Amino acid sequence: MLTQAWHKTHAAFRGLYDDFQQFLAPSSCLCCGRARDFEDRLLCPACIQALQTMNPGVGPACPFCGNLLTDPQCHSCAAPGALRLYYWGVYDCELKECILQFKFHGARELGPRLVQLSCESPLKCFPLDKYDLVMPVPLHRRRRRQRQFNQSELLAAELSKFWQTNFSAEYLVRAKSTFQQAKLPENERWSNVKDAFLVPAKFETRIAGKNILLVDDIVTTGATVYEASRPLLAAGAAGVDIFSLARAL
């Protein structure tokens, strides 16, 4: 009797919670703006289909030139390090619009949703059991105060939850305030982020020997992820791979 009553109470509360979530849902698709005449809380069926169709999952690739890798070191460019990039799709069309809404227009729920969709792509086949730790590319505290959240941290947290992998946003910090990379010409992006990241000394032992997946929302020149990976490798990380939702061409 008590078990049946508990199940009925749980079902009732679950129904109320689902109704409340639907009440809080946006009134239109967060990608294309279509009025919400569909069941999904965030995206219309057409945008979901476009995201799934146009973003097949790519990698491992060189984060600097984008060419697919068959060896640890890229042979097609003067790559400064043997980093491997996995990304969901090209920064264009629906994926670009979704990332812009997520990053700059307050649609925070959209980031984790994009991660969920990306994990249903062929990327789910890459070696998830290889990584001991999932980490975001950090924001400087000043930029975080302005934006009120770190988009890469939300993505990394969702990835770690989806794959049941350890997560930390503390082991790597952005010690130098930098200009937004997207607002700089390509030839200035490397100097802008040079020596911008560090691993606090108290966390170095937690990095040593670990295979790390470093997460960012977009990779363009590869300068940011390269500079972010350097202190991790210097602290003794066994290896660093990169995951991003998109690669900008």
Phi and psi in degrees as a GROMACS rama.xvg file:
@    title "Ramachandran Plot"
@    xaxis  label "Phi"
@    yaxis  label "Psi"
@TYPE xy
-62.7853  -37.7507  LEU-2
-64.2889  -44.3127  THR-3
-62.5376  -41.8475  GLN-4
-63.9318  -39.5931  ALA-5
-63.638  -43.4162  TRP-6
-63.1638  -40.2001  HIS-7
-65.6505  -41.6935  LYS-8
-65.1079  -43.2448  THR-9
-61.6485  -43.0826  HIS-10
-64.1519  -38.335  ALA-11
-65.8129  -45.7515  ALA-12
-65.2775  -37.318  PHE-13
-63.6603  -40.7935  ARG-14
-62.9163  -40.8691  GLY-15
-64.2528  -39.6886  LEU-16
-64.3515  -45.407  TYR-17
-61.759  -41.2056  ASP-18
-63.3783  -40.0007  ASP-19
-65.274  -40.933  PHE-20
-62.8701  -40.2486  GLN-21
-65.1398  -36.5955  GLN-22
-63.1604  -37.433  PHE-23
-80.9411  -11.0591  LEU-24
-62.388  148.282  ALA-25
-58.0495  153.958  PRO-26
-82.0686  -5.69533  SER-27
-149.319  165.914  SER-28
-61.3707  131.051  CYS-29
-74.2483  -7.03595  LEU-30
-99.8465  -56.9047  CYS-31
-104.615  -12.3296  CYS-32
87.0121  3.82377  GLY-33
-58.9403  135.019  ARG-34
-56.5668  142.476  ALA-35
-77.5372  87.955  ARG-36
-113.373  25.6353  ASP-37
-129.332  164.823  PHE-38
-79.0188  -35.5698  GLU-39
-59.5889  143.599  ASP-40
-73.7588  -26.2632  ARG-41
-121.33  -37.466  LEU-42
-130.178  144.543  LEU-43
-78.406  160.712  CYS-44
-57.5588  -35.9684  PRO-45
-66.5719  -40.0914  ALA-46
-71.7318  -37.9039  CYS-47
-61.905  -45.2806  ILE-48
-62.8937  -41.2767  GLN-49
-64.3393  -42.7114  ALA-50
-61.837  -42.3598  LEU-51
-71.5612  -33.0895  GLN-52
-80.1204  -39.7508  THR-53
-88.8197  -9.93714  MET-54
-124.651  84.2717  ASN-55
-80.2512  -11.2782  PRO-56
90.8125  124.882  GLY-57
-130.519  139.953  VAL-58
146.754  161.521  GLY-59
-76.0574  141.248  PRO-60
-131.128  160.133  ALA-61
-73.6987  125.556  CYS-62
-71.4045  -9.37192  PRO-63
-96.139  -44.3326  PHE-64
-111.008  -16.0024  CYS-65
88.1  -6.68588  GLY-66
-68.5442  144.708  ASN-67
-65.9664  143.941  LEU-68
-102.669  135.982  LEU-69
-110.758  -17.5414  THR-70
-125.066  162.034  ASP-71
-57.325  -36.5429  PRO-72
-101.087  135.947  GLN-73
-72.4288  132.645  CYS-74
-101.432  3.19228  HIS-75
-103.468  -10.7817  SER-76
-146.073  172.896  CYS-77
-85.6548  58.4776  ALA-78
-62.8333  130.514  ALA-79
-80.2512  -8.00774  PRO-80
-160.304  158.208  GLY-81
-88.5128  68.5363  ALA-82
-98.4589  146.475  LEU-83
-117.505  129.178  ARG-84
-108.902  133.084  LEU-85
-116.853  129.51  TYR-86
-141.301  156.271  TYR-87
-79.1386  -44.7872  TRP-88
-164.96  -177.411  GLY-89
-82.5755  143.564  VAL-90
-73.259  85.0682  TYR-91
-163.042  164.677  ASP-92
51.8104  -135.619  CYS-93
-61.4413  -37.5544  GLU-94
-64.9083  -42.1684  LEU-95
-61.9565  -45.8309  LYS-96
-62.5306  -41.1975  GLU-97
-64.4989  -42.5521  CYS-98
-65.7227  -40.0581  ILE-99
-62.6109  -43.5221  LEU-100
-63.6149  -41.2425  GLN-101
-66.3591  -44.4405  PHE-102
-82.3918  -37.7387  LYS-103
-119.735  -11.5898  PHE-104
-122.701  24.3357  HIS-105
79.4233  6.71917  GLY-106
-87.8481  65.6197  ALA-107
-63.4023  -33.264  ARG-108
-64.1303  -21.5267  GLU-109
-70.3317  -32.1791  LEU-110
-60.7562  -56.6332  GLY-111
-57.5748  -33.7712  PRO-112
-66.144  -39.9824  ARG-113
-63.8415  -37.4851  LEU-114
-61.2413  -44.5957  VAL-115
-59.0629  -44.534  GLN-116
-64.9466  -39.8472  LEU-117
-65.7657  -33.7334  SER-118
-72.6743  -12.8515  CYS-119
-90.39  -3.77155  GLU-120
-86.5681  -178.698  SER-121
-57.9638  -13.7342  PRO-122
-61.1525  -21.699  LEU-123
-65.0552  -13.5561  LYS-124
-88.7149  -7.63986  CYS-125
-80.6349  162.127  PHE-126
-69.4146  81.8329  PRO-127
-64.0848  -33.666  LEU-128
-73.8827  -2.25609  ASP-129
-74.1865  -27.4345  LYS-130
-96.3348  134.391  TYR-131
-91.0866  -21.041  ASP-132
-154.424  134.398  LEU-133
-109.118  130.653  VAL-134
-137.022  145.368  MET-135
-89.1467  155.377  PRO-136
-69.8281  121.504  VAL-137
-79.1184  156.212  PRO-138
-97.1619  152.268  LEU-139
-68.1101  147.973  HIS-140
-57.0907  -32.1687  ARG-141
-67.2096  -44.6721  ARG-142
-67.4239  -36.2701  ARG-143
-65.0316  -38.9493  ARG-144
-63.0041  -39.3181  ARG-145
-66.6209  -44.9199  GLN-146
-86.8674  -22.5281  ARG-147
74.3797  0.716519  GLN-148
-163.42  161.184  PHE-149
-106.683  112.934  ASN-150
-60.6177  -36.9034  GLN-151
-68.1067  -31.6478  SER-152
-67.1805  -41.0356  GLU-153
-62.5224  -40.5958  LEU-154
-66.3655  -45.9787  LEU-155
-63.7618  -40.4009  ALA-156
-62.6949  -40.0456  ALA-157
-68.6151  -40.0927  GLU-158
-60.709  -45.4777  LEU-159
-64.961  -36.0173  SER-160
-69.8293  -42.9954  LYS-161
-63.8076  -39.6856  PHE-162
-97.5395  -1.74029  TRP-163
55.7534  50.8655  GLN-164
-117.233  148.453  THR-165
-59.4953  145.882  ASN-166
-132.073  141.777  PHE-167
-149.501  136.345  SER-168
-110.529  12.3854  ALA-169
-106.182  -24.8309  GLU-170
-74.865  -16.4566  TYR-171
-129.985  131.097  LEU-172
-126.652  155.107  VAL-173
-97.4507  103.1  ARG-174
-84.1323  -16.6768  ALA-175
-122.401  130.265  LYS-176
-73.6301  130.22  SER-177
-125.202  163.379  THR-178
-73.5586  156.412  PHE-179
-63.0262  126.106  GLN-180
-58.8717  -38.8337  GLN-181
-64.3011  -20.4114  ALA-182
-93.295  1.16938  LYS-183
-108.088  149.414  LEU-184
-65.7286  155.479  PRO-185
-56.6491  -37.2932  GLU-186
-72.6382  -9.72046  ASN-187
-103.411  -6.18987  GLU-188
-72.7056  -32.6751  ARG-189
-68.1738  -46.8132  TRP-190
-67.9677  -29.0196  SER-191
-62.7316  -37.8489  ASN-192
-104.494  3.28522  VAL-193
-59.6298  127.764  LYS-194
58.9974  29.6439  ASP-195
-83.521  -15.5253  ALA-196
-119.29  152.615  PHE-197
-152.666  157.794  LEU-198
-100.77  117.821  VAL-199
-55.5332  140.793  PRO-200
-55.3033  -34.9952  ALA-201
-68.7419  -13.5819  LYS-202
-106.574  -1.99995  PHE-203
-59.2301  -37.4773  GLU-204
-67.9078  -22.7603  THR-205
-83.1245  -13.9038  ARG-206
-92.3538  -34.9883  ILE-207
-56.1125  128.837  ALA-208
79.9363  0.14745  GLY-209
-92.8037  143.414  LYS-210
-91.8186  120.951  ASN-211
-115.432  137.607  ILE-212
-105.63  114.293  LEU-213
-96.7859  128.534  LEU-214
-113.167  133.379  VAL-215
-138.605  163.866  ASP-216
-79.4245  -42.849  ASP-217
-136.959  139.697  ILE-218
-115.312  129.197  VAL-219
-116.048  -78.7545  THR-220
-85.8588  -19.9515  THR-221
90.0835  -1.88298  GLY-222
-63.1063  -44.7686  ALA-223
-64.7719  -48.5228  THR-224
-68.8933  -31.33  VAL-225
-64.9614  -49.073  TYR-226
-64.8533  -34.3873  GLU-227
-70.4869  -30.003  ALA-228
-77.7326  -26.3697  SER-229
-58.8094  -49.5108  ARG-230
-67.6415  -26.8281  PRO-231
-66.6428  -44.714  LEU-232
-68.591  -36.6833  LEU-233
-65.7382  -28.6392  ALA-234
-81.7004  -0.191158  ALA-235
103.365  12.6245  GLY-236
-58.6361  138.786  ALA-237
-68.3425  -29.2605  ALA-238
-175.641  156.123  GLY-239
-132.428  121.943  VAL-240
-110.983  162.148  ASP-241
-117.486  138.118  ILE-242
-122.108  133.984  PHE-243
-139.424  152.705  SER-244
-64.896  -38.869  LEU-245
-142.856  155.73  ALA-246
-118.754  125.695  ARG-247
-85.0173  131.062  ALA-248
